[in-house]
Amino acid sequence: MNGKPTALITGASSGIGAQLAQVFARHGYDLVLIARSGAQLNHLAEILATEHQAAVKILIHDLSHPNAPEVITAQLQQTGIDVNILVNNAGFGSYGLFAETDAGVEWQMMQVNMVALTQLTKLLLPGMIQRGSGKILNVASTAAFQPGPWMAVYYATKAYVLSFSEALATELRGTGVTLTVLCPGPTASAFQARAQMGQSKILQDRELMSAATVAEFGYRALFAGRVIAIPGWQNRFLAWGVRWLPRRWACALVAQMQAPHIEPEVG
């Protein structure tokens, strides 16, 4: 690397992850980028090197594999890279009735959204504490604030990320390490296509925030030391407002928003 501080970003090939890579490179960071797609990462690395003179190390890993975090950590140790900022961005969703969705996909989702995030934090955090400095950015979602019919497992994984992050942020007080959990609402990215959300009413009724806007907001919140960061006043209103509703009402509201949008028949 170039001697600059280093940010490691998972799920960096597109969407919020790729935009976060742009933001960190622009602010003088070298990068370790992790994703399943080598071609997309290589293209992004070329852009970051040209536009921002950032040194970029690419690691191709599928975080649904249980041993991926340990392999990543070993690779970092072999190359002598200390991670100053860990960005746990990788994640995906699956849309549909739980009784009908693919169990294998949901197992992979839990592995990526929760287990890999926890393992990478577990493995890289001690070094940060030992050095007395570091930052962690966990990407959750406004889905973390209530149950989510039609995306039951996804919403549950993001609730885990929020709870884990809030608890860990408290534990880290006084260590020199801070943790921020970024909770965006619906964002323009490849997420919706992978989750097969094309029929969801929520995509018909709301304007999606850009991934670049979410990434910039997350970066500023991280360096402001905020624990929970929700971009957009509408997202903040919904996330905090739902806490005043009875849980069954909140669940029913999300069910109505998430249910398939069915076009009326003509003729």
Phi, psi and omega per residue, in radians:
M1 nan 3.104 -3.017
N2 -1.624 0.183 -3.087
G3 1.485 -0.014 3.062
K4 -1.424 2.865 2.986
P5 -1.091 2.681 -3.019
T6 -2.052 2.317 3.024
A7 -1.946 2.279 3.053
L8 -1.789 2.228 -3.091
I9 -2.213 2.135 3.060
T10 -1.586 2.724 -3.119
G11 1.055 0.751 -2.953
A12 -1.621 0.029 -3.006
S13 -1.350 -0.363 -3.097
S14 -2.794 3.076 3.017
G15 1.051 -2.470 -3.087
I16 -1.067 -0.668 -3.126
G17 -1.073 -0.798 3.122
A18 -1.139 -0.658 3.118
Q19 -1.215 -0.618 3.048
L20 -1.112 -0.671 3.085
A21 -1.053 -0.735 3.097
Q22 -1.056 -0.783 -3.091
V23 -1.136 -0.822 -3.123
F24 -1.137 -0.714 3.108
A25 -1.094 -0.709 3.139
R26 -1.107 -0.497 -3.136
H27 -1.680 0.286 2.959
G28 1.615 0.391 3.132
Y29 -1.767 2.486 2.831
D30 -1.402 2.842 -2.959
L31 -2.362 2.513 2.850
V32 -1.986 2.025 -3.072
L33 -1.926 2.294 -3.077
I34 -2.182 2.300 3.061
A35 -2.932 3.095 3.119
R36 -1.487 -0.360 -3.006
S37 -1.788 1.829 3.122
G38 -1.177 -0.662 -3.105
A39 -1.095 -0.787 -3.138
Q40 -1.166 -0.688 3.125
L41 -1.156 -0.725 3.122
N42 -1.067 -0.733 3.114
H43 -1.102 -0.767 3.132
L44 -1.129 -0.716 -3.138
A45 -1.067 -0.692 3.111
E46 -1.089 -0.729 3.130
I47 -1.125 -0.789 -3.089
L48 -1.170 -0.658 3.108
A49 -1.173 -0.701 -3.112
T50 -1.265 -0.817 -3.020
E51 -1.446 -0.513 -3.009
H52 -2.246 0.049 -3.131
Q53 0.966 0.639 3.132
A54 -1.563 2.397 2.971
A55 -1.440 2.285 -3.058
V56 -2.224 2.166 3.022
K57 -1.815 2.235 -3.112
I58 -1.809 2.264 3.062
L59 -2.167 2.087 -3.126
I60 -1.614 1.953 -3.129
H61 -2.550 2.535 2.962
D62 -1.754 1.915 -3.041
L63 -1.254 -0.052 3.020
S64 -1.352 -0.200 3.048
H65 -1.409 2.206 -3.014
P66 -1.044 -0.482 -3.086
N67 -1.603 0.021 -3.060
A68 -1.010 -0.797 -3.129
P69 -1.056 -0.687 3.129
E70 -1.165 -0.673 3.118
V71 -1.157 -0.741 3.119
I72 -1.044 -0.807 -3.130
T73 -1.091 -0.712 3.113
A74 -1.104 -0.703 3.120
Q75 -1.125 -0.674 3.103
L76 -1.138 -0.738 3.136
Q77 -1.130 -0.691 3.140
Q78 -1.100 -0.561 -3.118
T79 -1.729 0.052 3.072
G80 1.197 0.521 -3.126
I81 -1.636 2.125 2.990
D82 -1.647 2.249 -3.135
V83 -1.563 2.041 3.113
N84 -1.511 -0.562 3.119
I85 -2.343 2.194 3.082
L86 -1.846 2.150 3.095
V87 -2.006 1.834 3.091
N88 -1.542 1.514 -3.076
N89 -1.790 -0.464 -3.043
A90 -0.991 2.389 3.088
G91 3.071 2.773 3.078
F92 -2.693 2.947 -3.108
G93 -2.211 3.038 3.086
S94 -2.502 2.300 -3.026
Y95 -1.889 2.411 3.074
G96 2.458 3.019 3.073
L97 -1.183 2.346 -3.061
F98 -0.989 -0.648 -3.122
A99 -1.144 -0.291 -3.044
E100 -1.995 -0.216 -3.075
T101 -1.368 2.879 -3.051
D102 -1.356 2.061 -3.121
A103 -1.108 -0.635 3.133
G104 -1.119 -0.719 3.102
V105 -1.113 -0.703 -3.120
E106 -1.216 -0.600 3.046
W107 -1.094 -0.778 3.117
Q108 -1.100 -0.682 3.123
M109 -1.053 -0.810 3.123
M110 -1.113 -0.657 3.119
Q111 -1.113 -0.804 -3.100
V112 -1.286 -0.885 -2.993
N113 -1.238 -0.564 -3.062
M114 -2.029 -0.971 -2.954
V115 -1.208 -0.861 -3.135
A116 -1.096 -0.712 3.085
L117 -1.006 -0.791 -3.130
T118 -1.182 -0.746 -3.122
Q119 -1.127 -0.796 3.133
L120 -1.084 -0.702 3.092
T121 -1.111 -0.755 -3.135
K122 -1.066 -0.682 -3.060
L123 -1.398 -0.581 -3.051
L124 -1.705 -0.370 -3.108
L125 -1.102 -0.759 -3.111
P126 -0.973 -0.657 3.106
G127 -1.122 -0.689 3.096
M128 -1.100 -0.794 -3.133
I129 -1.103 -0.716 3.125
Q130 -1.080 -0.677 3.125
R131 -1.393 -0.255 3.124
G132 1.346 0.325 3.120
S133 -2.777 2.685 3.103
G134 2.642 2.849 3.129
K135 -2.475 2.544 3.089
I136 -2.199 2.288 3.050
L137 -2.072 1.942 3.061
N138 -1.735 2.262 -3.141
V139 -1.682 1.956 3.072
A140 -1.825 -2.191 -3.075
S141 -3.098 2.778 2.958
T142 -1.112 -0.260 3.036
A143 -1.085 -0.315 -3.083
A144 -1.227 -0.269 -2.960
F145 -1.620 -0.076 3.134
Q146 -2.817 2.819 3.064
P147 -1.128 2.751 -3.063
G148 -2.325 1.443 3.035
P149 -0.937 2.503 -3.066
W150 1.438 -0.268 3.009
M151 -2.503 0.871 -2.939
A152 -1.025 -0.787 -3.078
V153 -1.250 -0.744 3.138
Y154 -1.025 -0.885 3.139
Y155 -1.017 -0.688 3.141
A156 -1.146 -0.671 3.127
T157 -1.145 -0.648 -3.130
K158 -1.292 -0.520 3.014
A159 -1.104 -0.661 3.067
Y160 -1.076 -0.820 -3.112
V161 -1.046 -0.751 3.129
L162 -1.113 -0.858 -3.119
S163 -1.098 -0.824 3.113
F164 -1.023 -0.766 -3.079
S165 -1.173 -0.762 3.121
E166 -1.079 -0.743 3.141
A167 -1.133 -0.785 -3.100
L168 -1.190 -0.639 3.095
A169 -1.024 -0.662 3.100
T170 -1.186 -0.745 3.128
E171 -1.085 -0.510 -3.025
L172 -1.503 -0.063 3.140
R173 -1.023 2.267 3.127
G174 1.546 -0.032 -3.110
T175 -1.637 -0.238 -3.017
G176 1.576 -0.066 3.123
V177 -1.915 2.363 3.104
T178 -2.105 2.753 3.121
L179 -2.329 2.321 3.091
T180 -2.172 2.389 3.049
V181 -1.938 2.087 -3.120
L182 -1.606 2.209 -3.052
C183 -2.159 1.356 3.123
P184 -1.312 2.729 2.949
G185 -1.504 -2.834 3.121
P186 -0.942 2.214 -3.027
T187 -2.227 2.473 3.128
A188 -1.214 1.914 -3.115
S189 -2.872 -3.018 3.100
A190 -1.407 -0.022 -3.079
F191 -0.993 -0.834 -3.038
Q192 -1.107 -0.690 -3.141
A193 -1.161 -0.765 -3.135
R194 -1.145 -0.636 3.137
A195 -1.361 -0.124 -3.115
Q196 1.012 0.885 -3.081
M197 -1.680 0.289 -3.026
G198 -0.950 -0.500 -3.094
Q199 -1.651 -0.095 -3.057
S200 -1.132 2.348 3.126
K201 -1.083 -0.554 -3.069
I202 -1.059 -0.515 3.121
L203 -1.421 -0.326 3.115
Q204 -1.446 -0.477 -2.937
D205 -1.814 -0.202 -3.038
R206 -2.215 2.522 3.037
E207 -1.426 2.268 -3.086
L208 -1.414 2.396 3.059
M209 -1.307 2.593 3.139
S210 -1.327 2.601 3.110
A211 -1.089 -0.600 3.134
A212 -1.122 -0.719 3.115
T213 -1.112 -0.766 3.131
V214 -1.095 -0.763 -3.112
A215 -1.112 -0.783 3.131
E216 -1.097 -0.732 3.106
F217 -1.088 -0.772 -3.140
G218 -1.092 -0.712 3.125
Y219 -1.087 -0.823 -3.130
R220 -1.103 -0.709 3.137
A221 -1.133 -0.674 3.131
L222 -1.044 -0.809 -3.083
F223 -1.419 -0.205 3.000
A224 -1.492 -0.130 3.120
G225 1.341 0.345 3.129
R226 -1.279 2.524 3.128
V227 -1.470 -0.904 3.126
I228 -1.961 2.195 -3.105
A229 -2.212 2.046 -3.114
I230 -2.095 1.920 -3.120
P231 -1.350 2.342 3.071
G232 1.657 2.248 -3.086
W233 -1.129 -0.588 3.118
Q234 -1.144 -0.734 3.114
N235 -1.125 -0.717 3.123
R236 -1.126 -0.722 3.137
F237 -1.065 -0.808 -3.122
L238 -1.179 -0.737 -3.087
A239 -1.144 -0.810 -3.118
W240 -1.427 -0.579 -3.117
G241 -1.129 -0.591 -3.083
V242 -1.148 -0.352 3.139
R243 -1.204 -0.311 3.130
W244 -1.550 -0.147 3.141
L245 -1.583 2.584 2.938
P246 -0.987 2.534 -3.037
R247 -1.007 -0.661 -3.102
R248 -1.207 -0.549 3.071
W249 -1.198 -0.750 3.124
A250 -1.077 -0.722 -3.140
C251 -1.132 -0.736 3.133
A252 -1.148 -0.646 3.119
L253 -1.113 -0.790 3.134
V254 -1.158 -0.657 3.107
A255 -1.033 -0.708 3.130
Q256 -1.176 -0.702 -3.121
M257 -1.223 -0.612 -3.029
Q258 -1.542 -0.330 -3.038
A259 -1.010 2.683 -3.117
P260 -1.057 2.438 3.037
H261 -1.536 2.030 -3.084
I262 -1.902 2.097 3.121
E263 -1.210 2.361 3.114
P264 -1.136 2.558 3.105
E265 -1.248 2.506 -3.139
V266 -1.818 2.301 3.091
G267 1.599 nan nan
